[in-house]
Amino acid sequence: MSEPARAHPETLIVFPNPAQLETVGRAAALTGVPLTVLLPDGAACPDLPGVSVLRASEAAARAAAPEGARVMCCHESGVYWMAEHRAAVGRPNFAEVCLRMLVKTRLGAELAGLGVTVVDKIPLAGVRDRDALPYPLVAKPDFGFASMLVKRIPDAVALADYERSYRQLRDRSLLTEYDEFIATQPDADPWGVILEPDLTGSTLFLTVPFLVRDGELAGMFPIKGVGQRGDELTDFHWNAFHCGDVPPGALDALDRDLRLLVKGLGLTGGVYEIEALYDERRGTLYVLEFSPRVTGGFIPELVRRTTGVDVELLGLLHFLGAEPGPDVATGPRHAEPHLLVLMADGDPEPAAARGAAPVASRVRRLGDTEFRDVIYPCPSPAVAP
């Protein structure tokens, strides 16, 4: 008499967006592993073979996750949700310390302890003589994301202006959506502000999705920020990214620091992301941010267009411990540089891409503004959009 088939433990994918849901369905079909997606209560329910749905309120009400359960996050809000409801989900694809690194001062301290170079962080509340600060500086919320309320501070007068406007601006930003979460975190202060040296004039901004398989670095895809503009809520709204051309020194520094992060943060299998500044003159990489999930927005599509690698699918397969099939690129199959531009209504086509037909685009909303994310083939964006 044969033994009954053993049920798979719960494999939970937290807060995938609609495009990522399709990837989850593809991974379930490729591997035969039943997957569960954790979705906000109001989100549409997908009909994907091999994929079940668990609502956030249902999961939050659980006293404990099922035995052997494991979990992977797809979105920054999913990381916050998991930190708040830790007992309700299984073993993540990263060490528990990652859920204690959700404010920038704690993140900087943890990364520095691993041997990674970070930018100095000065809590504004502890500054006694503001005239003696080493201007120029950058001010930002200690708990923040998407460059919200990140401003250049040239002098003490500008710092005083930033302080006066901070509460009003924050109330108009997306940060308020996470006030309930902040209230549950002992070191998260919605009004906490930190100061960092302004290195932006001498450094290259990088956002870097990277893959881990079986606890080892399996690939990285550095992307340069090549265009930005300011608005009321930030001086650092990056609106153009180029994939396919990064200085060799930056690649060496990234390889070193990513291996430190993989080991020190217990990254097992999946796709993760850092943001960094690279000083080519000094050969120094400063890690600004780390998140245990894939880079958001249209960045994964930019990587796929440039290298042929679907980082979201491959990361999910690495998380599941599955062997990618011959149809899944595990490394660059080609290297055709591309430019991603985020354009609001009325924005002109970027000068660097004029004459090139877009190869991919989508429309999305950020707050009250509608944007188009457009990808162009672009060997070298000599002029920032």
C-alpha positions, 0 to 999 in steps of 0.5 A, a space after each residue: 500500500 502506497 503512502 498518502 501524498 504529503 501536503 506542501 507546506 504553505 508558501 506565501 507570496 506577500 502583496 504581489 502587484 498585478 504583473 507579479 501575480 502573473 509571474 507567481 502563476 507561471 512559477 506555480 505552473 513551472 514547478 508544480 508547487 502550490 503557492 498562496 498569495 497574500 493580498 490586501 482585502 480590497 484587491 481583485 482575486 486572481 484565477 490562477 491554476 495552482 495559486 490560492 488567495 489569502 486575504 490580509 485580514 485573514 492572515 493577521 487573525 491567525 495565531 501562528 502560521 502553519 507548520 513549515 510555512 515560508 514567505 517571500 515579499 514582493 512589495 515594500 508595503 509587504 515587508 512592513 505588513 510582515 514586520 507588524 504581523 510576524 507570527 502570522 507568516 512562516 520563515 522568510 528568505 532573509 534573517 529576522 534582523 531585516 525586519 528591524 532595519 525599517 528606519 534609516 538609522 537602524 539600517 545604517 548601523 546594521 549595514 556598517 556592522 557588516 563591513 558595508 560603507 554607509 553614509 553618516 546619519 545625524 539625528 536632527 533632534 540631537 543637533 545643538 549647534 546647527 550653524 556648525 553642521 557640515 553643510 551642504 547636507 541632505 535631510 530626510 525622514 528616518 522612516 521613509 521611502 520613494 525619496 519622500 521629503 528628501 531635500 538638499 540643505 545648503 545652510 542653516 536657514 534652509 534647515 530651519 525652512 525644512 523643519 517649519 514645512 516638514 509636518 505640512 508636507 508630510 501630511 500631503 505625502 504617501 508616508 501617512 499611509 503607514 502611520 498605523 505601522 509606525 505606531 507599532 515599531 518602537 524605534 520608528 518616529 513619524 517626525 524623526 529627521 536625519 541629516 546626511 552629507 550631500 554626496 550627489 554632486 560627486 557620485 553616481 546613483 545606482 539601484 541594483 536588483 540582485 539574485 541569491 540562490 542557496 545563500 550565494 550571490 547569483 547575479 546583479 543588475 546595476 542601473 544608473 539614475 541619469 535624470 531627476 527633477 524636484 517637486 514640492 515633496 522631494 529634490 530627488 525624484 529620479 525619473 530616468 534610469 539607464 541599464 547596460 553601462 556601469 563603471 568597472 570599479 562600481 561592479 567590483 565594489 557591488 560584488 564585494 558589498 552584495 556578498 557581505 549582505 548575502 552572508 550577514 543578512 541571511 539571504 537564502 533565495 530570491 531577488 532583493 534590492 539596494 540603492 547606492 552612491 558610487 564615488 568613482 574618484 575614490 572608488 567608494 560605494 555607499 549603500 543607502 538602502 536595502 530591501 528584502 524584495 525586488 525593485 519596484 516600478 518598471 525596473 524589472 522590465 528594464 532589466 529584462 529588455 536589457 539582459 533577457 533575465 526576468 529577475 522576478 521569475 528567477 528570484 521566485 524560482 530561487 526562493 522555491 529552490 527550483 531548477 530553472 528550465 531551459 526557457 528561463 534565462 539565468 544570466 544575460 543572453 544579450 546586453 542591449 542598453 535601454 533607458 527607462 523614463 517616467 513622464 508626466 502628462 505633457 513631458 517631452 520625449 527625452 533628448 537621449 531617446 529621440 528617434 528611437 521607438 519605445 519598446 515597452 510602456 505602461 500607465 500608472 498613478 502616483 497620488 493624483 498624478 498619472 505617469 507613463 513609464 516608457 522604455 527606449 533602446 539607448 546605447 548611451 544617454 550622454 544628455 540626461 532627460 
